[in-house]
Amino acid sequence: MTINPEVFFQYSSSGIAAVVIYWIKQNMQIPEATIARELYLMMEEPLGIVRDYRL
């Protein structure tokens, strides 16, 4: 599994705040475990690692 390309685009363009806005616009229909994993990854790893993330 990879990080959602739209989430990565939002993150790389405008940061974590843009990702949160994206999730809200999706009516928070993303599973909580996915949100937690992606948020942790974005906060802990460099942009290149986030881009190439594989689970």
C-alpha distance matrix in Angstrom:
0.0 3.8 6.9 8.8 11.2 14.2 13.6 13.5 16.5 18.4 17.8 18.9 21.8 23.2 21.5 20.3 23.1 21.8 18.4 20.4 22.5 19.6 18.4 22.1 22.5 19.8 22.1 19.6 17.9 14.5 14.1 15.7 13.2 10.6 13.7 14.7 11.6 11.6 15.4 15.7 13.5 15.7 18.8 18.4 17.0 18.4 17.2 16.2 13.9 12.3 12.0 10.5 8.1 5.6 5.2
3.8 0.0 3.8 6.3 8.0 11.2 10.6 9.9 13.0 15.0 14.4 15.2 18.1 19.7 18.2 17.4 20.3 18.9 15.7 18.2 20.2 17.3 16.7 20.5 20.8 18.5 21.2 18.9 17.7 14.3 14.6 16.0 13.8 10.7 12.9 14.1 11.0 9.8 13.5 14.2 11.6 13.0 16.5 16.4 14.5 15.5 13.8 12.9 11.1 9.1 8.4 7.5 5.7 5.0 6.5
6.9 3.8 0.0 3.8 6.1 8.6 7.1 6.8 10.2 11.7 10.9 12.3 15.1 16.3 14.7 13.7 16.6 15.2 11.9 14.5 16.6 13.9 13.4 17.2 17.7 15.8 18.5 16.2 15.6 12.2 13.0 14.0 12.4 8.9 10.2 11.8 9.1 6.9 10.4 11.8 9.4 10.1 13.7 14.3 12.8 13.8 11.9 12.0 10.4 7.4 7.4 8.2 6.3 7.4 8.7
8.8 6.3 3.8 0.0 3.8 5.5 5.2 6.3 8.7 10.0 10.6 12.2 14.2 15.5 14.6 13.7 15.8 13.7 10.6 13.2 14.6 11.4 11.2 15.0 14.8 12.8 15.9 14.2 13.4 10.5 12.4 14.0 13.3 9.5 10.4 13.1 11.3 8.7 11.8 14.0 12.2 12.1 15.7 17.0 15.8 16.3 13.9 14.3 13.6 10.2 9.5 11.0 9.9 10.9 12.0
11.2 8.0 6.1 3.8 0.0 3.8 5.4 5.0 6.1 8.6 9.7 10.3 12.0 14.0 13.9 14.1 16.1 13.5 11.2 14.5 15.2 12.0 13.0 16.5 15.7 14.3 17.8 16.7 16.2 13.8 16.0 17.6 17.1 13.3 13.7 16.2 14.5 11.4 14.0 16.3 13.9 13.1 16.9 18.2 16.4 16.0 12.9 13.1 13.4 10.3 8.4 10.5 10.7 12.3 14.3
14.2 11.2 8.6 5.5 3.8 0.0 3.8 5.4 5.0 6.2 8.5 9.8 10.5 11.9 12.3 12.4 13.6 10.6 8.7 11.8 11.9 8.5 10.2 13.4 12.3 11.4 15.0 14.4 14.5 12.6 15.5 17.1 17.3 13.6 13.1 16.2 15.2 11.9 13.7 16.7 15.0 13.5 17.0 19.1 17.7 17.4 14.2 15.3 15.8 12.4 11.0 13.7 13.7 15.6 17.2
13.6 10.6 7.1 5.2 5.4 3.8 0.0 3.8 5.4 5.2 6.1 8.5 9.9 10.5 9.8 9.2 10.9 8.6 5.9 9.1 10.2 7.5 8.5 12.0 12.0 11.3 14.4 12.9 13.6 11.2 13.7 14.5 14.7 11.1 10.1 12.8 12.0 8.5 10.0 13.0 11.6 10.0 13.3 15.6 14.8 14.9 12.1 13.9 13.8 10.1 9.9 12.8 12.2 14.4 15.6
13.5 9.9 6.8 6.3 5.0 5.4 3.8 0.0 3.8 5.5 5.0 5.9 8.3 9.9 9.2 9.6 12.2 10.1 8.1 11.8 13.0 10.8 12.1 15.5 15.5 15.0 18.1 16.6 17.3 14.6 16.7 17.2 16.7 13.1 12.4 14.4 12.9 9.2 10.8 13.1 10.8 8.9 12.5 14.3 12.6 12.0 8.9 10.3 10.8 7.4 6.6 9.9 10.1 12.9 15.0
16.5 13.0 10.2 8.7 6.1 5.0 5.4 3.8 0.0 3.8 5.5 5.3 6.0 8.4 9.2 10.7 12.3 9.4 8.7 12.5 12.7 10.5 12.9 15.8 15.0 15.2 18.5 17.8 18.6 16.5 19.1 19.9 19.9 16.3 15.3 17.6 16.5 12.7 13.8 16.5 14.3 11.9 15.2 17.3 15.5 14.3 10.7 12.2 13.7 10.6 9.1 12.6 13.5 16.3 18.6
18.4 15.0 11.7 10.0 8.6 6.2 5.2 5.5 3.8 0.0 3.8 5.6 5.2 5.8 6.6 7.8 8.7 5.6 5.6 9.2 9.2 7.6 10.4 12.8 12.4 13.2 16.3 15.6 17.1 15.3 18.2 18.5 19.1 15.8 13.9 16.3 16.0 12.2 12.4 15.5 14.1 11.3 14.0 16.8 15.8 14.9 11.8 14.2 15.4 12.0 11.6 15.2 15.5 18.3 20.1
17.8 14.4 10.9 10.6 9.7 8.5 6.1 5.0 5.5 3.8 0.0 3.8 5.5 5.5 4.2 5.5 7.9 6.4 5.8 9.3 10.6 9.8 11.7 14.3 14.9 15.5 18.1 16.7 18.4 16.1 18.3 18.0 18.1 15.0 13.0 14.6 14.0 10.3 10.0 12.6 11.1 7.8 10.5 13.1 12.2 11.4 8.7 11.6 12.5 9.4 9.8 13.5 13.5 16.8 18.5
18.9 15.2 12.3 12.2 10.3 9.8 8.5 5.9 5.3 5.6 3.8 0.0 3.8 5.9 6.0 8.6 11.0 9.3 9.5 13.0 13.9 13.0 15.2 17.8 17.9 18.6 21.5 20.3 21.7 19.4 21.5 21.4 21.2 17.9 16.4 17.8 16.6 13.0 13.0 15.0 12.8 9.7 12.2 14.2 12.4 10.5 7.1 9.7 11.7 9.3 8.8 12.6 13.7 17.2 19.6
21.8 18.1 15.1 14.2 12.0 10.5 9.9 8.3 6.0 5.2 5.5 3.8 0.0 3.8 6.3 9.5 10.5 8.2 9.7 13.1 12.9 12.3 15.3 17.3 16.9 18.2 21.2 20.6 22.3 20.5 23.1 23.1 23.4 20.2 18.3 20.1 19.4 15.7 15.4 17.8 16.1 12.7 14.9 17.4 16.0 13.9 10.7 13.3 15.5 13.1 12.3 16.1 17.3 20.6 22.9
23.2 19.7 16.3 15.5 14.0 11.9 10.5 9.9 8.4 5.8 5.5 5.9 3.8 0.0 3.8 7.0 7.2 5.6 8.1 10.7 10.6 11.1 13.9 15.4 15.5 17.4 19.8 19.1 21.4 19.8 22.4 21.9 22.6 19.8 17.3 18.9 18.9 15.3 14.2 16.8 15.8 12.2 13.7 16.7 16.1 14.6 12.1 15.3 17.0 14.3 14.5 18.3 18.8 22.1 24.0
21.5 18.2 14.7 14.6 13.9 12.3 9.8 9.2 9.2 6.6 4.2 6.0 6.3 3.8 0.0 3.8 5.6 5.7 6.9 9.2 10.4 11.1 13.0 14.9 15.9 17.3 19.3 18.0 20.3 18.4 20.4 19.5 19.9 17.4 14.7 15.8 15.9 12.5 10.9 13.2 12.6 8.8 10.0 13.1 13.0 12.1 10.2 13.8 14.8 12.1 13.2 16.8 16.8 20.2 21.7
20.3 17.4 13.7 13.7 14.1 12.4 9.2 9.6 10.7 7.8 5.5 8.6 9.5 7.0 3.8 0.0 3.8 5.4 5.0 6.4 8.7 9.7 10.6 12.5 14.3 15.3 16.9 15.1 17.7 15.6 17.4 16.1 16.8 14.6 11.5 12.4 13.1 10.0 7.8 10.6 10.8 7.4 8.2 11.8 12.6 12.8 11.6 15.1 15.2 12.1 14.0 17.2 16.3 19.4 20.3
23.1 20.3 16.6 15.8 16.1 13.6 10.9 12.2 12.3 8.7 7.9 11.0 10.5 7.2 5.6 3.8 0.0 3.8 5.4 5.2 6.3 8.7 10.0 10.7 12.4 14.4 15.6 14.4 17.4 16.2 18.3 17.1 18.5 16.5 13.1 14.4 15.8 12.9 10.6 13.6 14.3 11.1 11.6 15.3 16.3 16.5 15.1 18.6 18.9 15.8 17.3 20.7 19.8 22.7 23.5
21.8 18.9 15.2 13.7 13.5 10.6 8.6 10.1 9.4 5.6 6.4 9.3 8.2 5.6 5.7 5.4 3.8 0.0 3.8 5.4 5.0 6.1 8.7 9.8 10.4 12.4 14.4 13.8 16.4 15.2 18.0 17.6 18.9 16.3 13.4 15.5 16.5 13.1 11.8 15.2 15.2 12.0 13.5 17.0 17.3 17.0 14.8 18.0 18.6 15.3 16.0 19.5 19.1 21.9 23.0
18.4 15.7 11.9 10.6 11.2 8.7 5.9 8.1 8.7 5.6 5.8 9.5 9.7 8.1 6.9 5.0 5.4 3.8 0.0 3.8 5.4 4.9 6.2 8.6 9.8 10.6 12.7 11.3 13.5 11.9 14.5 14.1 15.3 12.6 9.8 12.2 12.9 9.6 8.8 12.4 12.4 9.9 11.9 15.2 15.5 15.9 13.8 16.7 16.7 13.1 14.1 17.3 16.3 18.8 19.5
20.4 18.2 14.5 13.2 14.5 11.8 9.1 11.8 12.5 9.2 9.3 13.0 13.1 10.7 9.2 6.4 5.2 5.4 3.8 0.0 3.8 5.4 5.1 6.2 8.6 9.8 10.8 9.2 12.3 11.2 13.6 12.7 14.6 12.7 9.3 11.5 13.4 10.8 9.1 12.8 13.9 11.7 12.8 16.4 17.5 18.4 16.8 19.9 19.5 16.0 17.4 20.4 18.9 21.1 21.3
22.5 20.2 16.6 14.6 15.2 11.9 10.2 13.0 12.7 9.2 10.6 13.9 12.9 10.6 10.4 8.7 6.3 5.0 5.4 3.8 0.0 3.8 5.4 5.0 6.2 8.6 9.8 9.7 12.8 12.6 15.6 15.4 17.6 15.5 12.4 15.0 16.8 14.0 12.8 16.5 17.3 14.8 16.2 19.8 20.6 21.0 19.0 22.0 22.1 18.5 19.3 22.5 21.4 23.7 24.1
19.6 17.3 13.9 11.4 12.0 8.5 7.5 10.8 10.5 7.6 9.8 13.0 12.3 11.1 11.1 9.7 8.7 6.1 4.9 5.4 3.8 0.0 3.8 5.4 5.1 6.3 8.8 8.8 10.9 10.5 13.9 14.5 16.4 13.7 11.3 14.6 15.7 12.8 12.6 16.4 16.6 14.5 16.6 19.9 20.1 20.5 18.1 20.6 20.7 16.9 17.2 20.3 19.3 21.3 21.8
18.4 16.7 13.4 11.2 13.0 10.2 8.5 12.1 12.9 10.4 11.7 15.2 15.3 13.9 13.0 10.6 10.0 8.7 6.2 5.1 5.4 3.8 0.0 3.8 5.4 5.0 6.6 5.3 7.7 7.2 10.4 10.9 13.2 11.0 8.5 11.9 13.5 11.3 11.1 14.9 15.6 14.3 16.2 19.3 20.0 21.1 19.1 21.6 21.0 17.2 18.0 20.6 19.0 20.5 20.4
22.1 20.5 17.2 15.0 16.5 13.4 12.0 15.5 15.8 12.8 14.3 17.8 17.3 15.4 14.9 12.5 10.7 9.8 8.6 6.2 5.0 5.4 3.8 0.0 3.8 5.3 5.0 5.3 8.6 9.5 12.6 12.7 15.7 14.1 11.3 14.4 16.7 14.7 13.9 17.6 18.8 17.3 18.7 22.0 23.1 24.1 22.3 24.9 24.5 20.7 21.6 24.3 22.7 24.3 24.0
22.5 20.8 17.7 14.8 15.7 12.3 12.0 15.5 15.0 12.4 14.9 17.9 16.9 15.5 15.9 14.3 12.4 10.4 9.8 8.6 6.2 5.1 5.4 3.8 0.0 3.8 5.2 7.3 9.3 10.8 14.3 15.3 18.1 16.0 13.8 17.2 18.9 16.6 16.4 20.2 20.9 19.1 21.0 24.3 24.9 25.4 23.1 25.5 25.5 21.7 21.9 24.7 23.5 25.0 25.1
19.8 18.5 15.8 12.8 14.3 11.4 11.3 15.0 15.2 13.2 15.5 18.6 18.2 17.4 17.3 15.3 14.4 12.4 10.6 9.8 8.6 6.3 5.0 5.3 3.8 0.0 3.8 5.3 6.0 7.6 11.3 13.0 15.6 13.5 12.0 15.7 17.2 15.2 15.8 19.4 19.9 18.8 21.1 24.0 24.4 25.3 23.1 25.1 24.6 20.8 21.0 23.4 21.9 22.9 22.7
22.1 21.2 18.5 15.9 17.8 15.0 14.4 18.1 18.5 16.3 18.1 21.5 21.2 19.8 19.3 16.9 15.6 14.4 12.7 10.8 9.8 8.8 6.6 5.0 5.2 3.8 0.0 3.8 5.4 8.2 11.2 12.4 15.7 14.4 12.7 16.0 18.2 16.8 16.9 20.3 21.5 20.6 22.3 25.4 26.3 27.6 25.6 27.9 27.1 23.3 24.0 26.2 24.4 25.2 24.6
19.6 18.9 16.2 14.2 16.7 14.4 12.9 16.6 17.8 15.6 16.7 20.3 20.6 19.1 18.0 15.1 14.4 13.8 11.3 9.2 9.7 8.8 5.3 5.3 7.3 5.3 3.8 0.0 3.8 5.4 8.0 8.7 12.0 11.0 9.1 12.3 14.7 13.7 13.7 17.0 18.4 17.9 19.5 22.3 23.4 25.1 23.5 25.7 24.6 20.9 22.0 24.0 21.8 22.6 21.6
17.9 17.7 15.6 13.4 16.2 14.5 13.6 17.3 18.6 17.1 18.4 21.7 22.3 21.4 20.3 17.7 17.4 16.4 13.5 12.3 12.8 10.9 7.7 8.6 9.3 6.0 5.4 3.8 0.0 3.8 6.4 8.7 11.5 10.4 9.9 13.2 15.0 14.3 15.3 18.3 19.3 19.3 21.3 23.8 24.6 26.3 24.6 26.3 25.0 21.4 22.1 23.7 21.4 21.6 20.4
14.5 14.3 12.2 10.5 13.8 12.6 11.2 14.6 16.5 15.3 16.1 19.4 20.5 19.8 18.4 15.6 16.2 15.2 11.9 11.2 12.6 10.5 7.2 9.5 10.8 7.6 8.2 5.4 3.8 0.0 3.8 6.3 8.4 6.7 6.7 10.1 11.3 10.8 12.2 15.0 15.8 16.2 18.3 20.4 21.1 23.0 21.5 23.0 21.5 17.9 18.9 20.3 17.8 18.0 16.8
14.1 14.6 13.0 12.4 16.0 15.5 13.7 16.7 19.1 18.2 18.3 21.5 23.1 22.4 20.4 17.4 18.3 18.0 14.5 13.6 15.6 13.9 10.4 12.6 14.3 11.3 11.2 8.0 6.4 3.8 0.0 3.8 5.5 5.3 6.5 8.8 10.1 10.9 12.4 14.4 15.6 16.7 18.5 20.1 21.2 23.5 22.6 23.9 21.8 18.6 20.0 20.8 17.8 17.5 15.5
15.7 16.0 14.0 14.0 17.6 17.1 14.5 17.2 19.9 18.5 18.0 21.4 23.1 21.9 19.5 16.1 17.1 17.6 14.1 12.7 15.4 14.5 10.9 12.7 15.3 13.0 12.4 8.7 8.7 6.3 3.8 0.0 3.8 5.4 5.1 6.1 8.5 9.9 10.4 12.1 14.1 15.3 16.4 18.1 19.7 22.4 21.9 23.7 21.4 18.3 20.3 21.3 18.1 18.1 16.0
13.2 13.8 12.4 13.3 17.1 17.3 14.7 16.7 19.9 19.1 18.1 21.2 23.4 22.6 19.9 16.8 18.5 18.9 15.3 14.6 17.6 16.4 13.2 15.7 18.1 15.6 15.7 12.0 11.5 8.4 5.5 3.8 0.0 3.8 5.5 5.1 6.1 8.6 9.9 10.5 12.1 14.2 15.4 16.3 17.7 20.7 20.5 21.8 19.1 16.4 18.6 19.0 15.5 15.2 12.7
10.6 10.7 8.9 9.5 13.3 13.6 11.1 13.1 16.3 15.8 15.0 17.9 20.2 19.8 17.4 14.6 16.5 16.3 12.6 12.7 15.5 13.7 11.0 14.1 16.0 13.5 14.4 11.0 10.4 6.7 5.3 5.4 3.8 0.0 3.8 5.4 5.1 6.0 8.4 9.8 10.5 12.1 14.1 15.3 16.0 18.5 17.8 19.0 16.6 13.6 15.4 16.1 12.9 12.8 11.1
13.7 12.9 10.2 10.4 13.7 13.1 10.1 12.4 15.3 13.9 13.0 16.4 18.3 17.3 14.7 11.5 13.1 13.4 9.8 9.3 12.4 11.3 8.5 11.3 13.8 12.0 12.7 9.1 9.9 6.7 6.5 5.1 5.5 3.8 0.0 3.8 5.5 5.3 5.9 8.4 9.8 10.5 12.1 14.1 15.3 17.7 17.0 18.9 16.9 13.6 15.7 17.2 14.3 15.1 14.0
14.7 14.1 11.8 13.1 16.2 16.2 12.8 14.4 17.6 16.3 14.6 17.8 20.1 18.9 15.8 12.4 14.4 15.5 12.2 11.5 15.0 14.6 11.9 14.4 17.2 15.7 16.0 12.3 13.2 10.1 8.8 6.1 5.1 5.4 3.8 0.0 3.8 5.6 5.2 6.0 8.5 10.0 10.6 12.0 13.9 16.9 17.0 19.0 16.5 13.7 16.5 17.6 14.3 15.2 13.6
11.6 11.0 9.1 11.3 14.5 15.2 12.0 12.9 16.5 16.0 14.0 16.6 19.4 18.9 15.9 13.1 15.8 16.5 12.9 13.4 16.8 15.7 13.5 16.7 18.9 17.2 18.2 14.7 15.0 11.3 10.1 8.5 6.1 5.1 5.5 3.8 0.0 3.8 5.6 5.3 6.1 8.6 10.1 10.6 11.7 14.7 14.8 16.2 13.4 10.9 13.7 14.2 10.8 11.5 10.0
11.6 9.8 6.9 8.7 11.4 11.9 8.5 9.2 12.7 12.2 10.3 13.0 15.7 15.3 12.5 10.0 12.9 13.1 9.6 10.8 14.0 12.8 11.3 14.7 16.6 15.2 16.8 13.7 14.3 10.8 10.9 9.9 8.6 6.0 5.3 5.6 3.8 0.0 3.8 5.5 5.1 6.1 8.6 10.0 10.4 12.7 12.1 13.8 11.7 8.5 11.0 12.4 9.6 11.2 10.9
15.4 13.5 10.4 11.8 14.0 13.7 10.0 10.8 13.8 12.4 10.0 13.0 15.4 14.2 10.9 7.8 10.6 11.8 8.8 9.1 12.8 12.6 11.1 13.9 16.4 15.8 16.9 13.7 15.3 12.2 12.4 10.4 9.9 8.4 5.9 5.2 5.6 3.8 0.0 3.8 5.4 5.2 6.2 8.6 10.2 12.6 12.5 15.0 13.2 10.2 13.2 15.0 12.5 14.6 14.3
15.7 14.2 11.8 14.0 16.3 16.7 13.0 13.1 16.5 15.5 12.6 15.0 17.8 16.8 13.2 10.6 13.6 15.2 12.4 12.8 16.5 16.4 14.9 17.6 20.2 19.4 20.3 17.0 18.3 15.0 14.4 12.1 10.5 9.8 8.4 6.0 5.3 5.5 3.8 0.0 3.8 5.5 5.2 6.0 8.3 11.5 12.5 14.7 12.2 10.1 13.7 14.8 12.0 14.0 13.4
13.5 11.6 9.4 12.2 13.9 15.0 11.6 10.8 14.3 14.1 11.1 12.8 16.1 15.8 12.6 10.8 14.3 15.2 12.4 13.9 17.3 16.6 15.6 18.8 20.9 19.9 21.5 18.4 19.3 15.8 15.6 14.1 12.1 10.5 9.8 8.5 6.1 5.1 5.4 3.8 0.0 3.8 5.5 5.3 5.7 8.6 9.4 11.1 8.5 6.5 10.1 11.1 8.5 11.0 11.2
15.7 13.0 10.1 12.1 13.1 13.5 10.0 8.9 11.9 11.3 7.8 9.7 12.7 12.2 8.8 7.4 11.1 12.0 9.9 11.7 14.8 14.5 14.3 17.3 19.1 18.8 20.6 17.9 19.3 16.2 16.7 15.3 14.2 12.1 10.5 10.0 8.6 6.1 5.2 5.5 3.8 0.0 3.8 5.7 5.8 7.5 7.5 10.3 8.9 6.4 9.6 11.8 10.3 13.4 14.3
18.8 16.5 13.7 15.7 16.9 17.0 13.3 12.5 15.2 14.0 10.5 12.2 14.9 13.7 10.0 8.2 11.6 13.5 11.9 12.8 16.2 16.6 16.2 18.7 21.0 21.1 22.3 19.5 21.3 18.3 18.5 16.4 15.4 14.1 12.1 10.6 10.1 8.6 6.2 5.2 5.5 3.8 0.0 3.8 6.1 8.3 9.6 12.6 11.2 9.6 13.0 15.0 13.3 16.2 16.7
18.4 16.4 14.3 17.0 18.2 19.1 15.6 14.3 17.3 16.8 13.1 14.2 17.4 16.7 13.1 11.8 15.3 17.0 15.2 16.4 19.8 19.9 19.3 22.0 24.3 24.0 25.4 22.3 23.8 20.4 20.1 18.1 16.3 15.3 14.1 12.0 10.6 10.0 8.6 6.0 5.3 5.7 3.8 0.0 3.8 7.1 9.6 11.8 9.7 9.2 13.0 14.0 12.3 15.0 15.5
17.0 14.5 12.8 15.8 16.4 17.7 14.8 12.6 15.5 15.8 12.2 12.4 16.0 16.1 13.0 12.6 16.3 17.3 15.5 17.5 20.6 20.1 20.0 23.1 24.9 24.4 26.3 23.4 24.6 21.1 21.2 19.7 17.7 16.0 15.3 13.9 11.7 10.4 10.2 8.3 5.7 5.8 6.1 3.8 0.0 3.8 6.6 8.1 6.0 6.5 9.9 10.8 9.8 12.9 14.2
18.4 15.5 13.8 16.3 16.0 17.4 14.9 12.0 14.3 14.9 11.4 10.5 13.9 14.6 12.1 12.8 16.5 17.0 15.9 18.4 21.0 20.5 21.1 24.1 25.4 25.3 27.6 25.1 26.3 23.0 23.5 22.4 20.7 18.5 17.7 16.9 14.7 12.7 12.6 11.5 8.6 7.5 8.3 7.1 3.8 0.0 3.8 5.6 5.5 6.5 8.8 10.3 10.6 14.2 16.3
17.2 13.8 11.9 13.9 12.9 14.2 12.1 8.9 10.7 11.8 8.7 7.1 10.7 12.1 10.2 11.6 15.1 14.8 13.8 16.8 19.0 18.1 19.1 22.3 23.1 23.1 25.6 23.5 24.6 21.5 22.6 21.9 20.5 17.8 17.0 17.0 14.8 12.1 12.5 12.5 9.4 7.5 9.6 9.6 6.6 3.8 0.0 3.8 5.5 5.1 6.2 8.7 9.8 13.6 16.2
16.2 12.9 12.0 14.3 13.1 15.3 13.9 10.3 12.2 14.2 11.6 9.7 13.3 15.3 13.8 15.1 18.6 18.0 16.7 19.9 22.0 20.6 21.6 24.9 25.5 25.1 27.9 25.7 26.3 23.0 23.9 23.7 21.8 19.0 18.9 19.0 16.2 13.8 15.0 14.7 11.1 10.3 12.6 11.8 8.1 5.6 3.8 0.0 3.8 5.4 5.0 6.2 8.4 12.0 15.1
13.9 11.1 10.4 13.6 13.4 15.8 13.8 10.8 13.7 15.4 12.5 11.7 15.5 17.0 14.8 15.2 18.9 18.6 16.7 19.5 22.1 20.7 21.0 24.5 25.5 24.6 27.1 24.6 25.0 21.5 21.8 21.4 19.1 16.6 16.9 16.5 13.4 11.7 13.2 12.2 8.5 8.9 11.2 9.7 6.0 5.5 5.5 3.8 0.0 3.8 5.4 5.2 5.8 9.2 11.9
12.3 9.1 7.4 10.2 10.3 12.4 10.1 7.4 10.6 12.0 9.4 9.3 13.1 14.3 12.1 12.1 15.8 15.3 13.1 16.0 18.5 16.9 17.2 20.7 21.7 20.8 23.3 20.9 21.4 17.9 18.6 18.3 16.4 13.6 13.6 13.7 10.9 8.5 10.2 10.1 6.5 6.4 9.6 9.2 6.5 6.5 5.1 5.4 3.8 0.0 3.8 5.5 5.1 8.8 11.2
12.0 8.4 7.4 9.5 8.4 11.0 9.9 6.6 9.1 11.6 9.8 8.8 12.3 14.5 13.2 14.0 17.3 16.0 14.1 17.4 19.3 17.2 18.0 21.6 21.9 21.0 24.0 22.0 22.1 18.9 20.0 20.3 18.6 15.4 15.7 16.5 13.7 11.0 13.2 13.7 10.1 9.6 13.0 13.0 9.9 8.8 6.2 5.0 5.4 3.8 0.0 3.8 5.7 9.1 12.2
10.5 7.5 8.2 11.0 10.5 13.7 12.8 9.9 12.6 15.2 13.5 12.6 16.1 18.3 16.8 17.2 20.7 19.5 17.3 20.4 22.5 20.3 20.6 24.3 24.7 23.4 26.2 24.0 23.7 20.3 20.8 21.3 19.0 16.1 17.2 17.6 14.2 12.4 15.0 14.8 11.1 11.8 15.0 14.0 10.8 10.3 8.7 6.2 5.2 5.5 3.8 0.0 3.8 6.4 10.1
8.1 5.7 6.3 9.9 10.7 13.7 12.2 10.1 13.5 15.5 13.5 13.7 17.3 18.8 16.8 16.3 19.8 19.1 16.3 18.9 21.4 19.3 19.0 22.7 23.5 21.9 24.4 21.8 21.4 17.8 17.8 18.1 15.5 12.9 14.3 14.3 10.8 9.6 12.5 12.0 8.5 10.3 13.3 12.3 9.8 10.6 9.8 8.4 5.8 5.1 5.7 3.8 0.0 3.8 6.7
5.6 5.0 7.4 10.9 12.3 15.6 14.4 12.9 16.3 18.3 16.8 17.2 20.6 22.1 20.2 19.4 22.7 21.9 18.8 21.1 23.7 21.3 20.5 24.3 25.0 22.9 25.2 22.6 21.6 18.0 17.5 18.1 15.2 12.8 15.1 15.2 11.5 11.2 14.6 14.0 11.0 13.4 16.2 15.0 12.9 14.2 13.6 12.0 9.2 8.8 9.1 6.4 3.8 0.0 3.8
5.2 6.5 8.7 12.0 14.3 17.2 15.6 15.0 18.6 20.1 18.5 19.6 22.9 24.0 21.7 20.3 23.5 23.0 19.5 21.3 24.1 21.8 20.4 24.0 25.1 22.7 24.6 21.6 20.4 16.8 15.5 16.0 12.7 11.1 14.0 13.6 10.0 10.9 14.3 13.4 11.2 14.3 16.7 15.5 14.2 16.3 16.2 15.1 11.9 11.2 12.2 10.1 6.7 3.8 0.0
